[in-house]
Amino acid sequence: DSLHNDATIDNSVEVKSTLFETRARRTLSSIGFEFQLDKCNACTESNTVDDSCEQCITRLYYTPSNTAITNENRSKFIADGKMYDAIADLCQSAAQEIMAEACDLVWVTVCDGKGGGLSARLDSQSSNLSSDPKSVREWPRDDEGNIIVLEPIRALVGRCKSGNENQSKDTFLVSTGKGKVSAGIFSRQHLLTTGLEPSTALPLLREARNRGMNCVVIDPNARGDRVGMDTFQVSVRSLFQQECSAEVDDAIIPASSSDGHIYVLAHSAAGGQLVRYLLDKNQGTLLPRIRSITFTDSTHSVQWLKKHPNISSLIQSSRALYVRSANPMRDDGWENAQPGDECDKDHFWSHRFGKIKTVWAGTTDHSLTNWAARAPIWEHFDKNANDDKKAAASDDEAETSTRTDKVAK
């Protein structure tokens, strides 16, 4: 394999166009739990299943008694402690299977965690490494200098049918916050008690796929949130800057294509990780490709960017949007605001986040920010995409006019 082809299809995952992994769902079912679709009254009466219906929610059920798990009864069926962690992790894997199936995604192994793959190859590519002392080169080794076996770093990536010339080259990148959540999951608790759609990136990914975009969902917590920044770096660099071109059957991973825009959703700590990554002088061609960013309850600060006006201008321009959840104890009048309504910014807010357009998410729950604000999030992305199209059309018209004038002369 080429040294630049660092991301590879995980061989343990079936990638045939009609088959998707169901192992987690089968295991979950074997212990009495199952995700079931709660259809709304309209869909029930019409006896239809509409993926675009936002009133239908996929809920976790305890199947022996056909009981939906809620915040009130959760401890009765899922005890705190080890059982909670085990069921929550299994539900995350099941939710990822459902997202992969619904949005035609496959797992890509960025680093196998066994001392090979990306982390080892980067040792021989010193020019591509960060100067950060906590970079990949410093990840744990034993007394003999051998890399300690770590959890693999993987990402969910959309597939593109080979030969499909109409496939968009734009990519929708999703990165979740720190903690025990994995790729595409915003809240373990809400996954168990509220529903799959409110607690995961599934609704956002469906919107992206409906627009013909490729999707990339990374997992900064793959090796624990203490090394989340390192994992974020490795994932983004491999998928977007290493000319990744892995193929299996009709699956193509086009994220590293240099001529497509990137639309980023950075939730919570991922916002800080993204901005810190852009500060890295070795981030290369990623910055020019970013067309639009939505930060949801992000942890970044424009104060980091005083010596980097190009990045600072990007995250305070019309390309960037900050979506914030409300604090009932601090935010006056939040209950009268609708998702997407612009909110007032005090001196502290402006000092930290600058001139970025800031809107209400429509919830006080940090973990539900992306669900509550899914409409304004995509309105923001669509506006930037449409502005691109208008600019391109204007350039084409100007070029045609110039050619016509030359011919006339």
Disulfide bonds with the S-S distance in Angstrom:
none
